[in-house]
Amino acid sequence: MCGIVGYIGDRDAYDVLIKGLRRLEYRGYDSAGLSLMPRAGELNCYKTRGKVAELERYAQDKDKSGTLGIAHTRWATHGEPNDINAHPHYSQSGDLSMIHNGIIENYVTLRTKLEQVGYTFKSTTDSEVVVNLIEYIRNTMGLDLCSSVQHALNQVVGAYAIAVIDRNDPNLLIGARKSSPLVVGVGENEFFLASDATPIVEYTNKVVYLDDEQIVLLRRGEEMKIVDLSNVVVTPEIHELTLDLSVLEKGGYPHFMLKEIYEQSRTIQDCIRGRVNSEGTEVILSGVSQNRDKFMAAGRIIFVACGTSWHAALIGKQMIEEFCRIPAYVEYASEFRYRNPVINEDDIVIAISQSGETADTLAAVELAKQKKAFVYGICNVVGSSIARATHSGSYIHVGPEVGVASTKAFTGQVTTLAMLTITIAKERGTISDERYVQMIKSLQQLPQQMDVVLKQREKIEELSKIFTYANNFIYLGRGYNYPVALEGALKLKEISYIHAEGYPAAEMKHGPIALIDAEMPVVAIATSDSIYEKTISNIQEIKARSGRVLALVSEGDNQIGNIVDYVIEVPTTDEFLMPILSSIPLQLLAYFIAVNKGRDVDRPRNLAKSVTVE
């Protein structure tokens, strides 16, 4: 969850670190801090509760010199968010400074052992235990810093990405990872270390993605060296970034979330581009064509995901079953990994994750591989852990998503699932040639239709004022629109802090309808589909009990408009693609309600973008 940055080179480290923390703040913003080495024998550490801007204010009149440093923005796991628990942490002697992303599961045992030999602790974090363990091993065994890190990490149980510096060695920066991401940027006579590539791309397009249980030694004036925990030397594989720096800026929008909502017509084009031929008659996914036998022989498809990605998986399940005629199941990755699930060798497990680093989803991938299932990944971040751990997969290609509440990644995931479905169905012969071409045509029309939806911004902004001070919301949908109801409710909860629940519309009468009164806003996704009339009946049940209903309907629908209180129209498309269009007004509604309430839309409380811990 936390964001870490390290630098060694000829630049002023402070400038690199602060800019990097701003880019990584979506990973956590409970506290922030940094350590700088102005000269051998000195370390300056500045840290404070709050966001990166608070750290900048705190360090304004401090000594910020030095060309070696590490920095951290925290999402609190062990220990409350305060100045003491903020990173970096020091060893007891003050020689070592360390930052950490992850959770050390056996930290209590390790801490007790260190206390027994005279160590004391200032914080209540698990991270401070690790830096003191490294120092204890170095002092008692007489090892160099790298060997001490190796020995310490061999005793650690849990997840970590760490960066360590020693005030007596101004020419060395060490990083290590296990189950938490860590990227090395390779520049001219300089190195960068970060949780992802966003703090690095401004300076170099050459990166190395560390694998689990690898340690990188970045020594000034030398080539990087990577070893594993057994001290086996690893040859680094350098990748070239294609990231456009402009996507990391707001570009005139007040929030990244609004920018990313408006990017969706373009990002869906990027998602489709290169996968639909110029004639619009064929979808080509290399991840499927290269593994055709696996998909032809699939007994089941099991989706594993968390949060918004889980909602996308629910839509994918319906697509796969309707058009591919393969039994499909959707699992929360956090439950799947601990449930001893039945996984067969002819199963295909599809792991969906925006970041490609979601800890529970990554663990589910490893479990599926152990059971000999074929694992297919759908991710946004190139080179991410899940992308590298799966047998094959597809990137959604929507570009970096900085806003914590997912928007363009959700529509990108659903679009990719649609292309996956179309491709598998064609290969298996479960749709006709005519239907195949029609589905592709509908897919290609999406970007233009999304622009039509986005033109309703002013109307949705006005509607948001009516609902800003509601305490509860209910979102209703059926069929393909049921997961949209779940996603709409999640968006509202995440950024406005209003309690909201999504339900299958027909399930209201089985209990939740007791909540309906004139003070309960109901958002009904009621676009034209195969169960349209049933949805109308469910809306009438709400209106009969004085519920206030905002309905999302297809363009030109006058029937529902005569029943409900408020209407938002969206263009008509193929039923299986409707969630892509229907989700956009709900993103805008949640956004404007949150803005009206004065919320920090891009950094909602208690949340972080990339959930790399359990």
LINPE-V357251 format. One line per field, one symbol per residue. ss: DSSP state (A for helix, B for strand, O for the rest). phi: phi as a letter, one per 20 degrees, with the letter a starting at -180 (. if undefined). psi: psi as a letter, one per 40 degrees, with the letter a starting at -180 (. if undefined). Layout:
BEGIN
ss: ???
phi: ???
psi: ???
END
This chain:
BEGIN
ss: OOBBBBBBOOOOAAAAAAAAAAAAAAAOOOBBBBBBOOOOOOOBBBBBBOOAAAAAAAOOOOOOOOOBBBBBBBOOOOOOOOOOOOOOBBOOOOOBBBBBBBBBOOAAAAAAAAAAOOOOOOOOOOAAAAAAAAAAAAAAAOOOAAAAAAAAAAAOOBBBBBBBBBOOBBBBBBBBBBBOOOBBBBOOOOBBBBOOAAAOOOOOOBBBBOOOOBBBBBBOOOOOBBBBOOOOBBOOOOBBOOOOAAAAOOOOOOOAAAAAAAOAAAAAAAAAOOOBOOOOOOBOOAAAAOOAAAAAOOOBBBBBBOAAAAAAAAAAAAAAAAAAOOBBBBBBAAAAOOOOOOOOOOBBBBBBBOOOOOAAAAAAAAAAAAOOOBBBBBBOOOOOAAAAAOOBBBBOOOOOOOOOOOOAAAAAAAAAAAAAAAAAAAAAOOOOAAAAAAAAAAAAAAAAAAAAAAOOAAAAAAAAAAAOOOOBBBBBBOAAAAAAAAAAAAAAAAAAOOBBBBBBAAAAAAOAAAAOOOOOBBBBBOOOOOOAAAAAAAAAAAAOOOOBBBBBBBOOOOOAAAOOOBBBBBOOOOAAAAAAAAAAAAAAAAAAAAAAOOOOOOOOOOOOOOOOOO
phi: .fdcccbbrdfffgfffffffffdfferbfababccdfagnccddcbbfoeggfffffegdefdfpdcacbbcddfdenffbffefefddfffnfdcbdbdpcefdfffffgffffdoecceddeffffffffgfgfffedmeffffffgffffeedpdbccccccfecfdccdcbbbmcfbcdeddelbcccbfbfffegfdbddccefegmdcddddgncffcdcefemefdefdeddfdfefffedfmnefbfffgffffffffffffegnddffemdbdcdffeffcgffffefebddecaclgfffffffggfffffddldgccccfgfegfddlfecdfeedddedbffmcggfffffffffffemfedddccdefnffffeeefarceeldngdegfffcffffffffffffffgfffffemecffffgffffffffeggffffffffegfffffffffdgdfebccdcaclfefffffffffgfffddmefbcdcfgfegfeqfffefbfedfcddecffbfcgfffgffffffffdmfedddecfgnfeffgedeebccdcfebggfeggfffffgfffffgffffgemfeffcffmdbfdeecf
psi: dihiiiihaeihdddddddddddedeeifdiiiihigdiheihhhhiiiaidddddddedeihfiiehiiihhhhhchhihiddeiiiiiideedihiihhahhdfddddddddddeeiihdifidddddddddddddddefiidddddddddeehhaiihihhiheegeehhhiiihehihhhhhahfiiihidaededdddiehihhiiifihhhhhheiiihhiaeefhhhhihhihiehhddeeidfeididdddddeedddddddddheehidefehhhhddddefdddddehdihhhhiibddddddddddddddddefhhiihhhdddddeefihhieeihhhhhhddeehddddddddddddeeihhhihidhheidddddidaahiefeihhdhdhhcddddddddddddddddddddefeiiddddddddddddedddddddddeeddddddddddedeidiihhiiibdedddddddddddddeefhhiihihdeedefdeedehaeehhhhhhfihaefddddddddddddefeihhhhhiihehedddedidihhiiihahdeedddddddddddddddddddefigddgiieiidhgei.
END
